[in-house]
Structures are given as structure tokens and as C-alpha cells.
Amino acid sequence: MKYNNIFQLKYGVILLFLSMVSCQKVLDVVPTDRLDVSRLLAKQTSVQEFRNNCYDNVNGSLVTQSAGQLLDVYTDDAFRAGTGSFYDWHKGLLSPSNGIMASSIWNANWEGIRRCNLAFMYMPQSTVSKELLSDKQINAWLAEVKILRAWYHFTLIRSFGPVPFIDYPFSPDFTGWDALKRPTFEEITTRIVKECDEVIASGLLPLRWQTSGDYIRVNLAVAYALKSQALLYNASLLNNPSADQTKWQRAATAAQECLTAIGTEYSLLPIASYDNLFNEAPTVLNKEIFLRANENSAATSNNNNGVDLKALGSTTQSNNCGAVPTQELVDCFELLNGTLPIAGYNNETHTSVTLNAGYSEASGTNIYAGRDRRLKSSIVFNSTTYGRYKGQVATSPELVIYSYLGKAGTGFNVNTLSQLETDKRLSCTGYYNKKYNSASYWGSTAGGTTSQKVLFRLAEVYLNLAEAQCELNNLDAAMTALDVVRLRAGQPAIALVPGFVKSKDFLMKRIRNERRVELCFEGHRFYDQRRWKILSSTNGPITGMKITSASGKDTGPFSYERVGIETVRNAVSDKYLVLPIPEEEARKLPGLGQPPAWK
């Protein structure tokens, strides 16, 4: 097969500028500025750039799907006011010809795969002196590339269903597009796991990089975690309708292998340091995090998100308050004894609920007191003590945020559809997202501090293990894994929760709730709703909490009213469990075609 041996050179490094429009275009693009590749292979820094370029698509495809937008706005965990792709999505306008955010996921990951395949093709051809660049070093870089390539493939299959595993760059004159066929989900998962296993067996990567500048590089812990995640998805109902127990056993084994391998290199942070998971720079060592996004891609963008909390009472604000948490998510945060605040919703609009013992929404109460400690780390609610922003002297009072109706700067937005489309500055649910946003984020102008998204961390692996063991009906093992996460949060062991029943049904419901709480705003809920096939029952009506101050002041007393968010949410059918391939791609790749629901 003839390969393209030319690349674009800019500022002395290889950029491999791939003007991405589609899968085929990514695979056969010819850069405009040409340079014989042999000159690049003779330079150590240029060879290394092949590896560096493989990281370029991680942030664009896995962190956010567009600037300042968290994936949670497409779920029942968050809502975003205004018009845009999220409105089109919930109106049911997704289609092969209107990919909304699906197209960007498809494009970014195929581009990442091509970059990885180019690295595999050219890096072993290095002509740099072995004293300057040894074969071992090149192989170590290729181990990173192998994990990234597996990761890009996994991101594709969890969105679009199984796709072929591509492990070489197609030449510009490649004509075999018709021959590319969909494998089964099991087949592509097996190949992804094989890639992870090969890196693990090679011993070329450390469990953790020791230099702060390297913390944004994949490591051996990422290889284990990716394997665990891929096998969990492969075993889930969407991809395992027959509930094949051998798939769940592989998922459980992979999660346990990860926990065993990392030993004491990683550990869960104490709850007092929980906020550090989301507000530290990627150059700071964090014992729980396997990998963050790099510093060039913040999890949220306060050019588009942000409320003027620095100057409380100011009428000057950023243009959008971003992804605001729903009351449905807030309802998942337990009371301190492990009881969920509500027993269930009594009507289709979720505005009438049955409260559990120990929880009250009566006037004059504080409905956020005595709740799971993670609530105040994840969500800004009425009377949240936020902390001090950067540059504020230690003697200054900490920011206390109020979101009651009429509060200048941060209060509740009247949530009619017309209001939501025009005034996007105030929350229409009574809440704001807190993860990734330190106090200095909230400002009247852009430039406040935001943090990079967490891509893999230890708590997720414990929850993967708990879910797999529960599906295997190994309830004691599932409870043990679940309790590691619960006890860190200060919540009681699951067996001590009021109303506990040692059954697979009870335990699975609480495992799923724990996952929703622990991993909220980290990009998991969107895919969990799909792999569990619960989209049609969970992505319907959403609500907020309208809070009124009897005195009109911060002192309250406060009264509470659950209110529906006036918005259309039509993207709830099983058709949305798997996303459509861009229409142009489906035509060029007839052997792949659309997922069955989109044909």
C-alpha cells in the first residue's frame, strides 16, 4: 500500500494539520505545505511531536462537546437556558443530516485515530542516534499512543455503536471504503482490551508520572481504567441484551485488577479535600486522579458561563449562567443517615413529591442542611458558603451565595420559555454548577479561574466494581466496593441505611444513585442513561426549586416550591440510545451504515 510521506511543518514542529470534515477526509488528507518526512525523522524533537500530536483531540472529544458546555445539559442532571444545540437536541432534531454535537464527537475521534496511526507508522523509522533517542524511549512513547488510540475508539463506540478498529493510516488513493464493516460490540471491545493489555504487559509506562508537567500524559493506571470502563459498557444491557454473565465477570475482574495494580500509588482523598479533585491544576499531584485534561482546555468556559458573584448585587453579568443542576439531581444527594430525601414523584411534572422521614420542605427550614457533604462540593444552592476568590484578603468575608427569587445578581430566573431564551444570566432551577469552578471563576468579565476536567479517577473504578459484582449477584462484594466511596463521603455503609434490603434490585438502585452523585458533571450520566437503557424513563420533565424570602433579604425565612422548567424534551426514545453517523459518512461507508434505529 502506498502511504503519504509528507507533512506540514509550522514553527519547527509537526502539527499534522488535518482539516477535519469527515472520517474519510481525516484518513486521506494531504497537508498543503510539504516536507520530506525523512528530515523530520532525523530530529529528536520532531519524532517526539508525533506522540504529542496524538493528544490533540483528547480535550475536544472527551472534555466538552463545545466551548463552555458540559455534556450533562443533554441529560436529566442539568439544563442550559437560551437557544443552541442543547435546545435542538431536546426538541428531537438530531438526525443523520443534523448531527448537532454528535458530528463533532465523530470527527474529533477519527482525527485522533489518524494521528495515532501516523505515529505508529513513522516513529519506528527514526534515524536519530540511539544515544539521543533509544528504541526503548520510542516504544514507551508508542505505548502512550496505543492507549490514546484505544481511547478514541472507545469514545466512538460508546456514542455510535461498534466501528472498525483502524490501526494504520489510509493512503490518499485508498479505495476500500466499502469493505469497512461494523464489528460486534464484543469484537471491538476485545480489541480495545487487547491494546490495553499489551501496554500493561510491556512495563513501559509508570503507574504515575513523577514530573508535574507529565501529569497530563496517559499512564499505566489509565490503561487499567480504560479496560475497566470498556468492559463495563460491553456488559451493560444496551450491548448485552442477553445478560451474558461472562461479560459481567470480565468487567468485575478488570476493575479488581485495576485496584490491585495501583496499590498505594493512588487513594481516595479525604472528604475535607474533596473539592481539590475539581479545582486543582493538572500540574498538581492528586492522589485520586489518574488523568486530567491539559491546561489548554478548561472544563467550562466563563466567556459563556458565569454569574457575577464577586460583586454580589451587581447587575453586570456574563451572558450565560451555563449548565445549571436540576432538582432531580439534587434529590439524589442523601440525608446524613443515608435516607434519600424523597420517596418518589407523584405527578408527571415532578412538582409533587412524597418526602421521606427526616426531610422537610416546609417554610422556614433549610432543605440543604444535613445532606451528603458532596452536595456543597458539586452544586451551588441557596446560602452556599463558596469561599474566597483569588486575590481576596484572608480577613475578607467568604462569599455566601443566595439564589432566592429577587436576589440581585444570583437569584432565581422566572422560567417561562420566552424568559429562558432571552435572559440566560440567572439560574432557572435555583442552582449553579460548582464542580471545576473556584470562587474566582464567578466574575462579571471573562478570565476567571476554571479547572480542567477529570478524565479518570479512582472512585469510578470502585463504582465499576460495585456494579459488576451486583450484576453477578455477588452482593457482599458489591457492597464492599460501594462502601469505599460512601464512607469517604461521610455517608453510612449501605447496610446501615434505613430501609436497607439485601437484594440485587435495592442495591443496584443505590449503586446507580451513588454513581450519579459521585460522578455528576464528569460526563458519565449521558452514557449511563444509554448503556442502562433508562433514557425513556429519566430524560423527561425536569424541575427547579423556586425559593422565596419572606423578608426579601438574605436572612429569610425561606419558603420552597418545586417548579417545572418550561422546555421541550423529546429526545427520550430508544432511537437516541445510539447516535447517528453523519449522513455524508454513512454514504461513503456503506459497509458501516447507520445504526439500525437511524436507517
C-alpha positions in Angstrom: 0.0 0.0 0.0 1.3 3.5 -0.9 1.4 5.9 2.0 1.6 9.7 2.1 5.2 10.6 3.2 4.7 14.3 3.6 3.7 16.6 6.4 3.1 20.2 7.2 5.8 22.0 9.2 5.0 25.0 11.3 7.1 26.8 13.9 9.6 23.9 13.8 7.2 21.2 15.0 4.9 18.8 13.2 1.3 19.9 13.5 -0.2 17.3 11.1 -2.8 19.8 10.3 -5.8 17.8 9.4 -8.7 20.0 8.3 -11.3 17.6 9.6 -14.7 17.4 8.0 -15.3 13.7 7.9 -13.8 10.3 8.7 -12.7 9.7 5.1 -11.2 13.2 4.8 -9.3 12.8 8.0 -7.9 9.5 6.8 -6.7 10.7 3.5 -6.0 14.4 3.9 -2.8 15.7 2.2 -1.2 18.6 4.0 -0.6 21.7 1.9 3.0 22.6 3.0 5.2 19.6 2.1 8.4 18.4 3.7 10.1 15.1 3.2 9.4 13.0 6.3 13.0 11.7 6.4 14.2 15.2 7.6 11.7 15.0 10.5 12.7 11.5 11.5 16.3 12.7 11.9 15.4 15.2 14.6 14.6 14.1 18.2 12.0 16.8 18.9 10.2 16.1 15.7 9.9 12.4 16.4 8.5 13.2 19.8 5.9 15.5 18.2 4.4 12.5 16.5 3.4 11.4 20.1 2.5 14.9 21.2 0.0 15.3 18.3 -1.8 12.2 19.4 -3.1 14.1 22.5 -4.5 17.0 20.5 -8.0 15.5 20.2 -8.5 14.3 23.8 -9.8 17.6 25.1 -12.1 18.4 22.1 -13.7 14.9 22.1 -13.9 14.0 25.8 -13.9 17.1 27.9 -16.7 19.2 26.4 -18.6 18.9 23.2 -18.4 22.7 22.5 -16.9 25.6 24.3 -18.2 26.1 27.9 -20.8 23.3 27.5 -20.9 20.3 29.7 -22.3 17.1 28.3 -24.7 17.0 31.3 -27.0 19.5 29.6 -28.2 16.6 27.4 -29.3 14.6 30.4 -31.7 15.0 33.4 -28.9 16.3 35.6 -28.6 19.8 34.1 -30.3 22.5 32.0 -29.0 25.3 29.9 -31.1 28.3 29.1 -31.0 30.0 25.7 -31.1 28.6 22.2 -28.5 26.3 20.8 -27.6 22.7 20.2 -29.0 21.6 23.5 -32.4 23.0 22.6 -32.3 21.4 19.2 -31.3 18.1 20.8 -34.2 18.1 23.3 -36.6 19.1 20.6 -35.8 15.9 18.8 -34.0 17.5 15.9 -31.0 15.1 15.9 -30.7 13.2 12.6 -28.1 11.9 10.3 -28.2 15.3 8.4 -28.3 17.3 11.6 -25.7 15.8 13.9 -25.8 18.6 16.5 -22.9 17.8 18.8 -22.7 14.2 17.6 -20.8 15.2 14.5 -18.0 16.8 16.5 -17.5 13.7 18.5 -17.3 11.6 15.3 -14.9 13.9 13.6 -12.6 14.6 16.6 -12.0 10.9 17.4 -11.3 9.8 13.9 -8.8 12.6 13.6 -7.2 11.4 16.8 -7.0 7.8 15.5 -5.3 9.0 12.3 -2.7 10.9 14.3 -2.0 7.8 16.4 -1.6 5.6 13.3 0.8 8.1 11.7 2.8 8.0 14.9 2.9 4.2 14.7 4.0 4.3 11.1 6.7 6.8 11.3 8.2 6.8 14.9 9.9 3.4 14.5 11.6 4.8 11.4 13.5 7.4 13.5 17.1 7.9 12.3 18.1 9.9 15.4 21.2 8.5 17.1 20.4 5.7 19.6 22.4 7.6 22.2 20.0 10.5 21.9 16.8 8.5 21.3 16.8 4.9 22.2 14.4 2.2 20.9 13.1 1.9 24.5 12.1 5.5 24.6 10.3 5.3 21.3 8.5 2.2 22.4 7.4 4.0 25.6 6.0 6.9 23.5 4.2 4.4 21.3 2.7 2.7 24.4 1.1 6.1 25.2 -0.1 6.3 21.6 -1.6 2.8 21.9 -3.7 3.8 24.9 -4.8 7.0 23.2 -5.8 5.1 20.0 -7.8 2.7 22.1 -9.4 5.6 24.0 -10.5 7.3 20.8 -12.1 4.1 19.5 -13.9 3.6 22.8 -15.3 7.1 22.7 -16.6 6.4 19.2 -18.3 3.1 20.1 -20.0 4.4 23.3 -21.6 7.1 21.1 -22.2 5.4 17.8 -22.1 1.7 18.5 -19.4 -0.6 17.1 -17.0 0.7 14.5 -14.0 -1.0 12.9 -10.7 -0.8 14.8 -8.4 1.1 12.4 -4.7 0.6 13.1 -3.0 2.1 10.1 -3.3 5.4 8.2 -5.1 5.0 4.9 -3.3 6.4 1.8 -4.8 9.2 -0.2 -5.7 6.7 -3.0 -7.3 4.2 -0.7 -10.5 2.8 -2.3 -11.6 0.1 0.1 -14.2 2.1 2.0 -17.0 -0.3 1.0 -15.1 -3.1 2.8 -15.2 -1.5 6.2 -17.9 -3.3 8.1 -19.3 -2.9 11.6 -17.9 -5.5 14.0 -20.0 -6.5 17.0 -19.6 -4.5 20.2 -17.9 -7.5 21.8 -15.4 -7.7 19.0 -14.3 -4.1 19.1 -14.2 -4.2 22.9 -12.0 -7.2 22.8 -9.6 -5.4 20.6 -9.6 -2.3 22.8 -8.9 -4.5 25.8 -6.1 -6.2 23.9 -4.4 -2.9 23.3 -4.6 -2.0 27.0 -3.3 -5.5 28.0 -0.3 -5.1 25.7 0.6 -1.8 27.2 0.2 -3.2 30.7 2.4 -6.3 29.9 5.1 -4.1 28.3 6.1 -2.4 31.5 7.0 0.7 29.6 4.7 3.1 31.4 4.7 4.0 35.1 1.5 3.9 37.2 2.0 7.7 37.6 4.4 10.2 36.0 6.7 11.8 38.6 7.2 15.2 36.9 4.3 17.7 37.2 4.5 18.6 33.6 3.8 15.0 32.7 0.6 14.6 34.7 -1.5 15.2 31.6 0.0 12.2 29.9 -1.6 8.8 30.0 0.0 6.3 32.3 -0.5 2.6 33.3 -3.4 3.5 35.6 -5.2 4.9 32.6 -4.7 1.7 30.7 -6.3 -0.3 33.6 -9.1 2.2 34.0 -9.9 2.3 30.3 -10.0 -1.5 30.2 -12.4 -1.5 33.2 -14.6 1.1 31.5 -14.8 -0.6 28.2 -15.7 -4.0 29.7 -18.3 -2.4 31.9 -20.0 -0.9 28.8 -19.7 -4.2 26.9 -21.5 -6.0 29.7 -24.3 -3.4 30.1 -27.8 -4.0 28.9 -27.5 -1.9 25.7 -24.7 -4.1 24.4 -25.5 -7.3 26.3 -29.3 -7.8 25.9 -29.0 -11.5 26.9 -27.3 -10.5 30.2 -24.3 -12.8 29.5 -22.8 -13.2 32.9 -19.3 -13.9 31.5 -19.2 -10.3 30.3 -20.0 -9.1 33.8 -17.3 -11.3 35.2 -14.8 -9.8 32.8 -15.9 -6.3 33.9 -15.6 -7.2 37.6 -12.2 -8.8 37.1 -10.8 -5.8 35.2 -12.0 -3.4 37.9 -10.4 -5.5 40.6 -7.2 -5.8 38.6 -7.0 -2.1 38.4 -7.4 -1.6 42.1 -4.9 -4.3 42.8 -2.3 -2.9 40.4 -2.4 0.7 41.6 -1.7 -0.4 45.2 -0.9 2.6 47.3 0.1 4.8 44.4 -3.5 6.2 44.3 -6.0 6.6 47.1 -9.3 8.4 47.7 -8.9 11.9 49.1 -10.5 12.6 52.5 -13.8 14.4 52.2 -12.2 17.5 53.6 -10.1 17.7 50.5 -12.8 16.6 48.1 -13.0 20.0 46.4 -9.4 19.6 45.3 -10.4 16.9 42.9 -12.1 19.6 40.7 -10.2 22.8 41.5 -6.6 21.9 41.2 -4.4 22.5 38.2 -3.3 19.4 36.2 0.3 20.1 37.3 -0.6 19.4 40.9 -0.2 15.9 42.2 -3.6 14.5 43.3 -3.7 11.0 44.8 -7.1 10.1 43.4 -6.8 11.3 39.8 -5.3 9.1 37.1 -5.6 11.8 34.4 -6.9 15.3 33.9 -7.3 17.2 30.7 -4.4 19.6 29.9 -4.3 23.2 30.9 -5.3 24.4 27.5 -8.9 23.1 27.9 -10.9 24.1 30.9 -13.9 22.1 31.8 -16.2 25.1 31.5 -15.7 28.5 29.8 -16.7 31.7 31.5 -16.8 33.5 28.3 -20.2 31.7 28.0 -20.8 30.7 31.6 -20.6 32.7 34.8 -22.6 34.7 37.2 -21.4 37.9 38.9 -20.8 36.5 42.3 -17.7 38.7 43.1 -19.8 41.8 43.2 -22.9 40.5 44.8 -25.8 42.7 43.8 -24.3 43.9 40.6 -26.4 43.9 37.5 -23.4 43.3 35.3 -23.1 39.6 34.4 -21.6 37.3 31.9 -24.0 36.3 29.1 -25.0 32.8 30.3 -25.0 31.0 33.6 -24.2 27.7 31.9 -25.3 24.2 32.9 -27.5 24.6 35.9 -28.2 21.5 38.0 -31.8 20.2 38.1 -33.8 19.4 41.2 -33.9 15.8 40.1 -30.1 15.7 40.6 -30.3 17.5 43.9 -32.8 14.9 45.1 -30.2 12.2 44.7 -28.0 13.6 47.5 -28.9 11.7 50.6 -29.5 12.9 54.2 -26.6 12.2 56.5 -28.2 8.9 57.7 -28.3 7.6 54.2 -32.0 8.2 53.5 -32.9 9.8 50.2 -34.9 13.0 50.7 -37.9 11.9 48.6 -39.6 8.6 48.1 -40.8 9.5 44.6 -42.6 11.9 42.3 -46.4 12.0 42.4 -47.2 13.6 39.0 -45.8 13.8 35.5 -44.3 17.2 36.1 -42.3 16.2 39.2 -43.8 19.2 41.1 -45.5 17.0 43.7 -43.3 14.6 45.7 -43.6 12.3 48.7 -41.0 13.2 51.3 -39.1 10.7 53.4 -38.9 10.9 57.1 -36.2 13.3 58.3 -36.6 15.7 55.4 -38.9 18.7 55.1 -39.5 21.4 52.6 -41.7 23.4 55.0 -41.3 27.2 55.1 -38.5 28.3 57.4 -36.4 25.2 57.1 -33.1 24.8 55.4 -33.6 22.0 52.9 -29.8 21.7 52.2 -28.7 21.2 55.8 -27.9 17.7 57.0 -27.2 16.5 53.5 -24.4 14.4 51.9 -21.2 16.5 52.0 -20.7 16.2 48.3 -23.8 18.4 47.6 -21.9 21.5 48.6 -18.9 20.4 46.6 -20.8 19.9 43.4 -23.7 22.3 43.5 -24.2 26.0 44.4 -27.5 26.3 46.2 -29.2 29.0 48.2 -27.0 30.1 51.2 -23.9 28.2 49.9 -20.7 29.4 51.5 -18.5 29.4 48.5 -15.1 30.6 49.8 -12.8 33.4 48.8 -11.8 34.3 45.3 -8.3 34.8 44.1 -6.7 38.0 45.4 -9.2 38.4 48.2 -7.5 39.0 51.5 -7.9 36.4 54.2 -9.7 38.7 56.5 -12.4 39.4 54.0 -15.7 37.5 54.4 -16.2 34.4 52.3 -18.8 34.6 49.5 -22.2 33.3 50.5 -24.4 32.7 47.5 -28.2 33.2 47.6 -30.5 32.1 44.7 -33.9 33.1 46.0 -36.4 34.9 43.9 -35.5 38.6 43.5 -31.9 38.3 44.8 -29.8 40.7 42.6 -27.1 39.1 40.7 -27.7 35.5 41.6 -31.4 35.0 42.2 -34.0 32.7 40.6 -35.0 33.3 37.0 -38.7 33.2 36.0 -38.7 30.0 34.0 -41.1 30.7 31.1 -39.8 29.6 27.8 -39.6 33.1 26.4 -37.7 34.2 29.5 -35.3 31.3 29.3 -34.5 32.2 25.7 -33.8 35.9 26.4 -32.4 36.2 29.9 -29.8 33.5 30.4 -27.8 35.1 33.2 -29.8 33.7 36.2 -30.4 30.1 37.1 -33.9 28.9 36.3 -33.5 25.9 38.7 -32.2 27.8 41.7 -28.8 26.1 41.4 -25.4 26.6 39.7 -22.7 24.1 38.9 -19.8 24.2 41.3 -17.5 21.4 40.0 -14.4 22.9 38.3 -15.4 26.4 39.3 -13.4 28.0 42.1 -14.7 31.3 43.6 -12.6 33.4 41.2 -14.5 31.8 38.3 -17.6 33.8 39.0 -16.9 37.2 37.6 -18.5 40.0 35.6 -15.9 39.6 32.9 -14.2 36.6 31.3 -10.9 35.3 32.6 -11.9 33.9 36.0 -10.3 30.6 37.1 -11.7 27.4 35.9 -10.2 23.9 36.3 -9.6 21.1 33.9 -11.9 18.2 33.7 -11.2 14.9 35.4 -10.9 12.1 32.8 -10.2 9.1 35.0 -10.1 8.8 38.8 -10.1 6.1 41.4 -13.7 6.4 42.7 -15.1 5.5 39.3 -13.2 2.2 39.4 -14.8 1.3 42.7 -18.2 2.0 41.3 -17.4 0.0 38.2 -16.6 -3.0 40.5 -19.7 -2.5 42.6 -22.0 -2.5 39.6 -20.3 -5.6 38.0 -20.4 -7.6 41.2 -24.1 -6.7 41.8 -25.0 -7.8 38.3 -23.2 -11.1 39.2 -25.3 -11.3 42.3 -22.2 -11.1 44.4 -23.9 -8.7 46.8 -21.4 -8.7 49.6 -18.6 -7.9 47.2 -20.7 -5.2 45.6 -21.5 -3.6 49.0 -17.8 -3.6 50.0 -16.8 -1.7 46.8 -19.8 0.7 47.1 -19.0 1.4 50.7 -15.5 2.6 49.9 -17.0 5.5 48.1 -19.8 6.1 50.5 -17.6 6.1 53.6 -15.2 8.5 52.1 -18.1 10.9 51.7 -19.1 10.5 55.3 -22.2 8.5 54.4 -23.1 5.3 56.3 -22.3 1.9 54.9 -25.1 0.8 52.7 -26.3 -1.9 55.1 -26.9 0.8 57.7 -29.2 2.9 55.5 -32.8 3.0 56.8 -34.9 0.6 54.8 -31.9 -1.5 53.5 -32.9 -4.7 51.9 -30.1 -7.1 50.8 -31.4 -7.7 47.3 -30.0 -7.1 43.9 -32.7 -4.7 43.0 -32.3 -2.5 46.1 -28.5 -2.5 45.8 -28.4 -1.7 42.1 -30.7 1.3 42.5 -28.4 2.7 45.2 -25.2 1.9 43.2 -26.7 3.9 40.2 -27.7 6.7 42.6 -24.2 6.7 44.0 -22.7 6.9 40.6 -24.9 9.8 39.7 -23.9 11.8 42.8 -20.2 11.0 42.9 -19.6 11.5 39.1 -22.0 14.3 38.3 -20.8 16.8 35.8 -17.9 14.5 34.8 -19.5 13.3 31.6 -20.8 9.9 32.8 -24.6 10.4 33.1 -25.1 10.8 29.4 -23.7 7.4 28.7 -25.0 5.7 31.8 -28.6 6.5 30.7 -27.9 4.8 27.4 -26.0 1.7 28.5 -28.6 1.0 31.2 -31.4 1.8 28.7 -33.2 4.1 31.1 -33.3 7.1 28.8 -37.1 7.0 28.2 -37.9 6.9 31.9 -35.4 9.5 33.1 -35.0 12.2 30.5 -38.4 13.7 30.7 -39.7 16.6 32.8 -37.1 18.5 34.9 -37.7 20.9 37.8 -36.1 23.6 39.8 -36.6 24.9 43.3 -38.1 28.4 43.5 -37.1 29.9 46.8 -38.8 33.0 48.3 -37.6 35.1 51.2 -40.4 36.3 53.4 -38.3 39.3 54.3 -37.0 39.9 50.9 -33.5 39.6 52.4 -30.7 37.0 52.8 -31.9 36.3 56.3 -35.2 34.7 55.1 -37.1 32.9 56.3 -37.3 30.9 53.1 -40.2 29.0 51.5 -39.8 26.4 48.8 -41.8 25.5 45.7 -40.9 22.9 43.1 -41.5 24.3 39.7 -41.3 22.7 36.2 -38.9 24.0 33.6 -40.9 25.1 30.6 -38.9 23.3 27.9 -39.5 20.6 25.3 -37.6 17.3 26.0 -38.4 14.9 23.1 -35.0 13.1 22.8 -36.2 10.3 25.0 -36.9 7.4 22.7 -34.7 4.3 22.3 -33.6 5.9 19.0 -31.4 8.2 21.0 -29.5 5.3 22.8 -27.0 5.3 19.9 -26.2 8.4 17.9 -26.4 8.6 14.1 -23.3 8.7 12.0 -23.1 11.9 9.9 -25.1 11.4 6.7 -22.2 12.1 4.4 -20.1 9.5 6.3 -22.8 6.8 6.0 -22.9 7.3 2.2 -19.1 7.0 1.9 -19.0 4.0 4.3 -21.9 1.8 3.1 -20.4 -1.3 4.9 -20.7 0.6 8.1 -24.0 2.3 7.6 -26.3 3.9 10.2 -27.1 2.2 13.5 -30.4 0.3 12.9 -32.6 2.8 14.7 -31.4 5.6 12.3 -31.8 3.7 9.0 
